[in-house]
Amino acid sequence: MSRPPVLCAGSTELDGRPLLELAEELRRRVDNNALPGYGLCVTFRQQPVLTDIYGLRDIDRGLPVNIDTLFRQFSMTKAIVSVAFMTFCEEGRVTLDDDVATILGAAWSPAGGLQVVEHDGLLSGNKDDDKALCRLESGNTIFFRDVTTGFHIDIDPTGKGRCRWDDPGEWQAFKVCSMECQKQANNASCCMTIRAHTGLFLDVQNGFVSASSTDAVTWILSPQASTERANGSCVGHISAGSVVSLQHVETGLYLAVSREGSVEDSFLHVTENAAIAAQFKVQKQSWQITARPAKNSISFRHLLTHSSGLDYAGVGEVPISALDDLARKLKDRVEGRQLLTLKDWTAELAKLPLRREPGTKFEYGWSLDVLGRVVEVLGGAPLDEVLSKRIFQPLKMMSTYFATSHQDASARLSALYRFRGLEKNTANRELKDDPLSSLWVPPRGPSPVLGGGGGVETYAGGLLSTIPDYLRFCYMLLGKGSLDGVRLLREETVELMIRVNHLERMGLNNIWDGRGWGLLGGIELPNKSQRADPCHQPGACGWGGWASTSFRVYPDRDVAFVFMTNCIDGINYEELIRKKIGESLQKRRWQHLMRAMDGSTCGLCAAMHAFSIGKKGHRDKRAAIAVPDPKLASLSVEQPVMLQSLLQNARNLADEGSLNHLEHEVANLESENRLLTVRQLPKHDFDIQLQTLPPTHLGSPGTALWPGSAPPSALHTRPQARDGTIPRPIGAAGNVAAQLAELESLTEQLRTVTQSGNRG
């Protein structure tokens, strides 16, 4: 019988209801066979708030997930290797901007022969492309780029069709299985069957585009006549550079593309109307590569921020570029046990050209695996020994390692599964690593090349760990480098790693989803839009792994979560978890805010609270008895700037920044009101004293209500205001009564959140 989720959210920064909804949704996914099993722990101040363990770690043997189940971390290894490297920086052994070649040798420098890809074999029908090579034939690898958005037809690992990414990769590659071209009315059309990287054919089922058929599915590619002539292709034949529409023969439907809000994604759908069918430029991979000498050196900062120029060439199951083909041969040598150390692999990798010029673009790839070799050299020992000495032993992470024993694997190692196809069910689930014959257990494992970035083989590599162990790593980050009296890093080092967007400092674009990159993972940036997004919690930092694992720390809230499961290419569970934790944080903040305002000595705060919870008749009574000085506390007091600011926040309550500001301003109003009622300030000193009052009395750092020294006309703090001799507000703030009426109207929409908060 499964155990219910354990929730202890009563007195924390997290509201319990969204967390229980999260647990219910994750359990529903397991019950529907979309997920084998999982473990999730959300913590506040190192204490569990939600602990949910559900499902099976090994389906065939019926073994359940437990709190100490071992999961494969893959790319969550990166964060740990990054911390290990920074310990050497603190010792003065290296600096972030030193050249990698100073540790790994001249082969990693431009002077030593480091190269960058100039042409990776992708043909688009440009004037310099070889026309004979551009011609399409069966067996070719091709891509379809929408001419309007610049994005490519993309098949995700589940088989779902999309249109995304301006750079073609494995998920955008199609194999031409058969083709037959005909000339019709001065135009060439081609009947083609194309197979995606998943091994299934591109199809339309139930009105949706997918790679979901095991049987060949025919499409008609109809080119624009002008492009056929322009790229010099033979009459009656389609070549790289041809701009074509794609029509599904069985249904007669055309592919169409609609631009979505994301900068990296568009909606791929079907239409009966040929006039609005999308036009795609055909691109072909020729497998011929040219390279040039690199101009820039690779620094350690480049490795930490994935701006070294290294990508994940060779990592996929299907090669899609000439560089990819070369890198796959390197991976095959590791899997064939021809390369037996991280040192050997790194030396061979240096012989391959980089995808990008170093320091010019974020390119997720082998950077942290190379950094793992740097850590070996600096530590004078294999990577596993260095990590054990510098990270795992000090933090008491006793169940984190690159390999384990047969006995340990039998007792608690999860199986590794992968889904194929749109439907998450037993038929589409593949077992990729059996705990009793695991690639992490002798004699098959571990991989001889210890992957500091998650592994350099198809499946093997990266650390094994448990939820309790990885939480201790998160606690160290939230403790600013210290845990249980043991200091691993200095506070300023941790701040540099999880608070600073180094891509922005380097003048580079941010990564996907509006996130920046620190020195160990993606970081949430302040939301410049006014759109509410519970997922978006500025200051949060974390990353995930290939087997759908993820972690995140929220330094401003002392909150962390670790999610572990055993399914490659599953649904994006991290996004669901971030969303529910964001909702939980926002609801709890409103609860705290309303309670603070309810007990406030400031009449304006009391009125705002009464509006928010719907107790309109309570407003005047609370305002009148709030403090001994009715002129100061009543709603007729001359505080137009304060009211104006609160009103502006009420207009944008869904925005995270406004919520932050409102919390600080309520604290400021409270502090000022308390001090003004207990001190008899000289009238001539009133303005000066008000501007020097403490900014907040809450636990978190406050922001001054007024920046710098605001003019008296804006502050409206003349001595007469305190005497009550000015009948109504003056200046830019407007009429208090009218603003209060608008405030009342605006805050009606908060009733659901705040009323539920008062019950919590």
Secondary structure, 3 states (H helix, E strand, C coil): CCCCCEECCCCCCCCHHHHHHHHHHHHHHHHCCCCCEEEEEEEECCEEEEEEEEEEEECCCCEECCCCCEEECHHHHHHHHHHHHHHHHHCCCCCCCCECHHHHCHHHCHHHCCEEEEECCEECCCCCCCHHHHECCCCCEEEEEECCCCCEEEECCCCEEEEECCCCCHHHCEEEEEEEEEEECCEEEEEEEEEECCCCEEEEECCEEEEEECCCCEEEEEECHHHHHHCCCCCCCCECCCEEEEEECCCCCEEEEEECCCCCEEEEEEECCHHHCCCEEEEEECCCCEEEECCCCCEHHHHHCCCCCCCCCCCCCCCCCHHHHHHHHHHHHHHCCCCCCHHHHHHHHCCCCECCCCCCCCCCCCHHHHHHHHHHHHHCCCHHHHHHHHHHHHHCCCCCECCCCHHHHHHHECCEEEECCCCCCHHHEEEEECHHHCCCCCCCCCCCCCCCCCCCCCCCCCCEECHHHHHHHHHHHHCCCEECCEECCCHHHHHHHHCCCHHHHCCCCCCHHHEEECCCCEEECCCCCCCCCCCCCCCCEEEECCCCCEEEEECCCCEEEEEEECEECCCCHHHHHHHHHHHHHHHHHHHHHHHHHHCCCCHHHHHHHHHHHCCCCHHHHHHHHCCCCHHHHCCCCCCHHHHHHHHHHHHCCCCHHHHHHHHHHHHHHHHHHHHHHHCCCCHHHHHHHHHCCCCCCCCCCCCCCCCCCCCHHHHCCCHHHHHCCCCCCCCCCCCHHHHHHHHHHHHHHHHHHHHHHHHC
